[in-house]
Amino acid sequence: MRPANIVTAVADILAGVAISGFLGSEVSSYLDHLLPVICMCLATMGLYGGGVVFNDVMDAELDKKERPERPIPSGVISLTEAIVLGSYLLLVGVLAAFTVGRITGYFALGIAVSALVYDKWGKHLSWGPVNMGLCRGLNLLMGISMVESALNQYWWIGLIPVVYIAAVTAISRGEVHGGNKRILNISAFCYALVYGTILVLAAINGHMLIAAPFVILFAFMINLPLVRAMKEPSGSNIGKAVKGGIIALVAMNAAWVAAFSTLPHALLVLILLPLSLLLARAFAVT
């Protein structure tokens, strides 16, 4: 299920909630809206967890050769058990989203379909990175969609995670056999486009000073392993660049929150970063 990654998916939702202004500014408003936010977090946990479980299901034969330590080829869990688990997680994710609203439910369905398409076909084709990015973009939009007017205004922000995750996914294709420097250079440009966009929106909202430290942290986390991979695109360095890109999603989402909301809200999201890093030590990320 990639627990460390699931934490980053929860951060997507919290960023979307902040962008939408769903919680408002009053303490009483927090209490009134707490249950829907919890349901949305449960939804993204099910959708992401189910998606990666089916990723391992689809790759079971390939992993016997390339990654025999994975749960299915190593015999820790059977293929049938994995299919049941993945199906249950996706179902919980979709149902939890529909308890919040019809639009959020439709986004959940879109995420589930996009994840399965990627697992079965996308990862093997040229448009696979965009397919993977679409899952993240829809996840952020699912959080924003809790306020329909905000979705109408900020729908285009969903394109930013698409660009970012497409870049990370493109890098990951060199994890086993080594990377391509051209892909790494393109990914570096995509990264700059992402944190540049966050800074621009922060400036427009008058939150530049609040958002800047979070953007700097995000840029540091993704660029440090990327530069190392660009100097030596070995499978090991590529894996570290991919892992850094995924874990840094928490910092990116905290930056989104800082650009649209308050410093305390952004810090609450950033608290998820140590948890994700801790889980990344115990469980696979890529």
C-alpha positions in Angstrom: 0.0 0.0 0.0 3.1 2.3 0.3 2.1 3.9 3.6 4.6 6.8 3.2 3.0 7.7 -0.1 -0.5 7.6 1.3 0.5 10.3 3.7 1.4 12.5 0.8 -2.0 11.8 -0.7 -3.7 13.0 2.5 -1.6 16.2 2.2 -3.0 16.7 -1.3 -6.5 16.7 0.1 -5.6 19.1 2.9 -4.0 21.4 0.4 -7.2 21.3 -1.7 -9.3 22.0 1.3 -7.2 25.0 2.1 -7.4 26.3 -1.5 -11.2 25.9 -1.4 -11.6 27.8 1.9 -13.8 25.0 3.1 -12.9 25.3 6.7 -13.3 29.0 7.1 -11.6 30.9 9.9 -13.8 30.2 12.9 -13.1 27.4 15.4 -16.8 26.5 15.3 -16.5 26.1 11.5 -13.7 23.6 12.0 -15.9 21.5 14.2 -18.8 21.6 11.8 -16.7 20.6 8.8 -14.3 18.1 10.5 -16.2 15.0 9.5 -16.3 15.7 5.8 -12.5 16.4 5.8 -11.9 13.1 7.7 -14.0 11.3 5.1 -12.0 12.9 2.3 -8.8 11.8 3.9 -10.2 8.3 4.2 -11.2 8.5 0.5 -7.7 9.4 -0.7 -6.1 6.7 1.5 -8.4 4.1 0.0 -7.9 5.3 -3.6 -4.1 5.6 -3.3 -3.7 2.4 -1.4 -5.9 0.5 -3.8 -4.1 2.0 -6.8 -0.6 0.9 -5.7 -1.9 -2.5 -4.6 -3.2 -3.1 -8.2 0.1 -1.8 -9.5 1.8 -4.7 -7.7 -0.9 -7.1 -8.9 -0.3 -6.0 -12.6 3.5 -6.3 -12.1 3.5 -9.6 -10.3 5.2 -11.5 -13.1 7.8 -8.8 -13.8 8.6 -8.3 -10.2 9.5 -12.0 -9.9 12.6 -11.1 -12.1 13.3 -7.4 -11.2 12.0 -7.0 -7.6 11.6 -10.5 -6.0 11.6 -8.8 -2.6 8.1 -7.3 -3.2 5.2 -8.8 -1.1 3.6 -10.8 -4.0 6.6 -12.4 -5.6 8.2 -13.1 -2.2 5.1 -14.9 -1.1 4.1 -12.7 1.8 0.7 -12.2 0.2 -1.0 -14.2 -2.5 -2.1 -12.6 -5.8 -5.8 -13.3 -4.9 -5.4 -11.7 -1.5 -3.8 -8.6 -3.1 -6.7 -8.3 -5.6 -9.3 -8.5 -2.7 -7.3 -5.9 -0.7 -7.0 -3.6 -3.7 -10.7 -3.9 -4.6 -11.8 -3.2 -1.0 -9.5 -0.1 -0.7 -10.8 1.4 -4.0 -14.4 0.7 -3.0 -13.9 2.4 0.5 -12.2 5.3 -1.2 -15.1 5.9 -3.7 -17.8 5.4 -1.1 -16.1 7.7 1.4 -15.9 10.5 -1.2 -19.6 10.1 -2.1 -20.6 10.6 1.5 -19.2 14.1 1.2 -20.8 15.0 -2.1 -21.7 13.9 -5.6 -18.9 16.0 -7.2 -16.2 14.7 -4.8 -17.5 11.2 -5.5 -17.1 11.6 -9.3 -13.6 12.8 -8.8 -12.9 9.7 -6.7 -14.2 7.5 -9.5 -12.0 9.4 -11.9 -9.0 8.8 -9.7 -9.8 5.0 -9.4 -10.2 4.7 -13.2 -7.0 6.7 -13.9 -5.0 4.6 -11.4 -6.2 1.3 -12.9 -5.5 2.5 -16.5 -2.0 3.4 -15.4 -1.4 0.1 -13.7 -2.6 -1.9 -16.7 -1.5 0.1 -19.7 -0.1 3.6 -18.9 3.1 2.6 -17.3 4.2 0.8 -20.4 3.3 3.6 -22.8 4.7 7.1 -23.6 1.8 8.9 -22.1 2.1 7.0 -18.8 3.8 9.8 -16.8 0.9 12.1 -17.7 -1.6 9.4 -16.7 0.1 9.1 -13.3 0.1 12.8 -12.9 -3.6 12.9 -13.7 -4.2 10.8 -10.6 -2.5 13.4 -8.4 -4.2 16.3 -10.2 -7.6 14.8 -9.6 -6.7 14.1 -6.0 -6.0 17.8 -5.4 -9.1 18.8 -7.2 -11.1 16.4 -5.2 -10.1 18.4 -2.1 -10.9 21.7 -3.8 -14.3 20.4 -5.1 -15.7 20.5 -1.5 -16.5 24.1 -2.4 -18.0 24.2 -5.9 -17.3 27.9 -6.5 -13.7 27.4 -5.6 -13.5 24.5 -8.1 -14.8 26.7 -10.8 -12.2 29.3 -10.0 -9.1 27.1 -9.4 -9.7 24.1 -11.5 -6.5 24.8 -13.5 -4.4 24.3 -10.4 -5.0 20.6 -10.9 -2.6 20.8 -13.9 0.3 21.6 -11.6 0.5 18.2 -9.9 0.0 16.6 -13.3 3.2 18.3 -14.5 5.1 17.5 -11.3 4.2 13.9 -11.0 4.6 13.3 -14.8 8.2 14.5 -14.3 8.8 12.3 -11.3 7.2 9.3 -13.1 9.4 9.9 -16.2 12.5 9.9 -14.0 11.3 6.6 -12.3 11.5 4.8 -15.6 15.3 4.7 -15.2 15.2 3.3 -11.7 16.1 -0.2 -12.7 18.5 0.3 -15.6 19.7 3.9 -15.1 18.4 7.3 -16.1 18.4 9.5 -19.2 20.0 12.9 -18.7 17.6 14.5 -21.2 14.7 13.4 -19.1 16.3 14.6 -16.0 16.9 18.0 -17.5 13.3 18.3 -18.6 12.1 17.2 -15.2 14.3 19.9 -13.6 12.5 22.5 -15.8 9.1 21.1 -14.8 10.1 21.3 -11.1 11.0 24.9 -11.5 7.7 25.6 -13.2 5.8 24.1 -10.3 7.4 26.0 -7.4 7.5 29.1 -9.5 3.7 28.9 -10.0 3.2 28.5 -6.2 5.3 31.6 -5.6 3.4 33.6 -8.1 0.1 32.6 -6.5 1.4 33.3 -3.1 2.4 36.8 -4.2 -1.0 37.4 -5.8 -2.6 36.4 -2.5 -0.2 38.5 -0.4 1.3 35.4 1.2 4.8 35.5 -0.2 6.6 35.8 3.1 4.5 32.9 4.6 4.9 30.6 1.5 8.6 31.3 0.7 10.1 29.1 3.4 7.9 26.1 2.4 8.7 26.6 -1.3 12.4 26.7 -0.4 12.1 23.5 1.6 10.2 21.8 -1.3 12.8 23.0 -3.9 15.7 21.7 -1.7 14.1 18.3 -1.2 13.5 17.7 -4.9 16.6 19.3 -6.4 19.3 17.9 -4.1 18.7 14.2 -5.2 17.9 15.3 -8.8 21.3 17.1 -9.2 23.0 14.0 -7.9 21.1 11.9 -10.4 22.0 14.3 -13.2 25.7 14.0 -12.4 25.5 10.2 -12.1 22.3 8.7 -13.5 22.7 5.3 -12.0 19.7 3.2 -10.9 20.5 4.0 -7.3 20.6 7.7 -7.7 17.5 7.7 -9.9 15.7 5.8 -7.1 16.7 8.4 -4.6 15.5 11.2 -6.9 12.1 9.5 -7.3 11.8 8.9 -3.6 12.7 12.5 -2.8 10.2 13.7 -5.4 7.4 11.7 -3.8 8.1 12.5 -0.2 8.5 16.2 -1.1 4.9 16.2 -2.0 4.1 17.0 1.6 6.3 20.1 1.5 4.7 21.1 -1.8 1.2 20.8 -0.3 2.3 22.8 2.7 3.5 25.4 0.3 0.1 25.4 -1.4 -1.6 25.9 2.0 0.7 28.7 2.9 0.0 30.4 -0.4 -3.8 30.3 0.2 -4.3 30.1 4.0 -2.5 30.8 7.2 0.9 29.8 8.6 -0.6 27.5 11.3 -2.6 25.6 8.7 0.6 25.2 6.6 2.5 23.9 9.6 -0.2 21.4 10.4 0.3 19.9 6.9 4.0 20.0 7.2 3.8 17.9 10.4 2.9 15.0 8.0 6.5 15.2 6.6 8.3 13.5 9.5 5.6 10.8 9.5 6.1 10.1 5.8 9.9 10.0 6.2 9.5 7.6 9.1 7.2 5.3 7.1 9.6 5.5 4.1 12.3 3.8 6.2 10.0 0.8 6.9 8.1 0.5 3.6 8.8 0.8 -0.1 8.2 4.2 -1.7 8.8 3.4 -5.4 
